[in-house]
Amino acid sequence: MAYKGVENNSSFSTEVALIADENGRDVMLMLAKATYDIHENNSLVLADEQQEVCFEGEYFGDPGASSLKIAPEANFEKLATDVVMIGHAHSPSGQPVTELDVGLKVGNLQQHIKVFGDRYWQKRTTGKFVNWIMSKPESFTAMPLVYERAFGGKDLTPDDKKHYTFEPRNLIGTGIIAKNTVEEQVAMPNLENPKDLIKSISDRPEPVGFGFIAPDWQPRLAYAGTYDKNWEKTRLPMLPKDFKKEFFNGAHPKLVANGFLEGTESVIVINATQDRARLGFNLPGDKPVIKFKFEYAESQPVDVKLDTVVINTDDMQVTLLWRAVQNVYNRVFEIEKVVFDNIVSNQIIPDDYEITV
């Protein structure tokens, strides 16, 4: 066997994996994950401890009952860069507020969310008439930016199952109310689209967030393909023919790039850090060089793409996941070596620019 392993000359965490693509063909997946600390002078400095590649993904709590913190990073291909922010909304100077605007801009991508304090739909019954009244928002200084706080969820309280209701775009959210519900009070979303605010219990706005969308939520689920009897007979264990690679992009649609980012884009964060209302920096542009070698052949550089950018304002860190894929179909036993090297560029503090509301 020719394989001599991985040589990591970079400063990043690296992993390789032999996996199958959608048609069952062997490909070598090569990943480099770079972790940076955000310093007070708005610069990014390579962290002493580099986060490891997360093959399986990670949830904030129990899978299926909490939001996705890190999406699985072992996909065979992505069509575009995902941008995600993990953190809390923070009121300026720590003063209590009842509502707050939070924004993220990375290059041309941006997401703007209005954050409210805790509010409730409260049932008021007069004779045969039922009204739902929106309570005033409570004050807060910090609010988790997670999909549990966005519109969605489910209501399985009616006696008749045909009245059960759920939000397929966010199964763990809050605010949805079924016909003939037995609930007397329902928590409203804390996170809303400022251009599509909820006004009645019949409203069904798009859930908003900065985090990853779970694979069993829409719109991702629509790309997963059809797993029926015909698939079992003709394709299993391969993916269905109607599987679409857009499934692997897990960021909110507004934070999925049109293609791939370069890794040098300007970043602006508004009201999502504890010690400052505005945070600005440039992604560092430290794109790794990855070389792949077959036995009896020259080592060749492979095409490296920026897979995912995660901005964690709780930990004040940024991670960049870089991906390369090499077709090794019918040549698995000829794989000899994978080499990771650094290309380091200077960090630049960005010019001031605004997030469009």
Phi, psi and omega in degrees: 000138186278340194296127180245002173098199185248135174247111183256100176262004180272175178265006189253166169284137182227152176212149170232152180209137175267114184228175178252146176275192186295342179252013176083010181274143183288132172225149175262118179266130181234121185235138173232125184243119183251131181243132182233144170270140176270115181269166186296335180272019179066029175251156174255129180236133181306127184289148177297322179251116181272130178294142180280155173299135185254092184295317188271345186086170183212135176257160176290332178217225179287133177303136181087340180243003179213170183278160184278120180276311178230124178287150177306137188253015184253031179284149183282341178195145170234151181262350184197164179279134171268139173239129185223145173237132176248130178162202181232152164284138179231131178287145180302132178061014178071018180275137181300137177224162176258344175205159189200143175264133177238136182223151174222131175226126177231109187060235179268357179273140175206150176223131180235126183230138172266127183252125178252153168291171183303131179223164183219145162278124182242127184281135175233119183248126176233102184064238179269357185263135179239126174238149175246125183252134178275122178284162177286146181291140175281161180280155179206162173243338178214144181217128178297135179265070183232159183290344172299336182263003180259170180297140177150211181092202181207157177228106181248028184272338182298149178295324180268119184297337180293346178264357174303145179217151178207163180253106185293345179272351179194092187284348184247009182282201184214157174112347182278140183228126181276157172296136181064030176298153175265356181292144176256337180212133182229130178295133176274162177295143171273335184251124181222156172285120183297342179266359181212060183289147180287132180239337180213166182289349178273350180293143179227068182289160174295129175299139181242150179186177177248356187261186178286144173270133182294151183294341179262014174256155169281147009272357184297320185301329181294339180269354189286339179097181185252121181250083184238191180299321180296320176298317179300323183280327190247342187233328183311130009267011180284164179290155178298156179296333180268011172295137179239138185293345174302340178304327186284346175277113187255355180288163172304141183310327179289345183245021170259122184291160172274082189095213186247138173287160180274339184090013177238007187293154173286144179235131174233131177236129182244126173058039177227018174231148190287328189255000179203145181284330182233131178237131180220137177198172173253142170299146196283343179072020179277069182283125180284155170260127180241127179243139182239140182227124166273155175299139179065023178223160178286147174295135184233136174291144179250161182286122184251128181241150175278108186281309188211140172242123177241121178254113183252101183275353170285313181268355184053055178223156174232135174240140175239124178256121179254141187229141170220148181226134178239128176290120179236022183302126182065015180227022184303318184280000175262353181295127182250313188198150171234131182237130176251129176231163179267146156235118186248129175241162186284144175283136180238134174279127188286156170293155179290132172209161194259156171267125182283130178271000000 
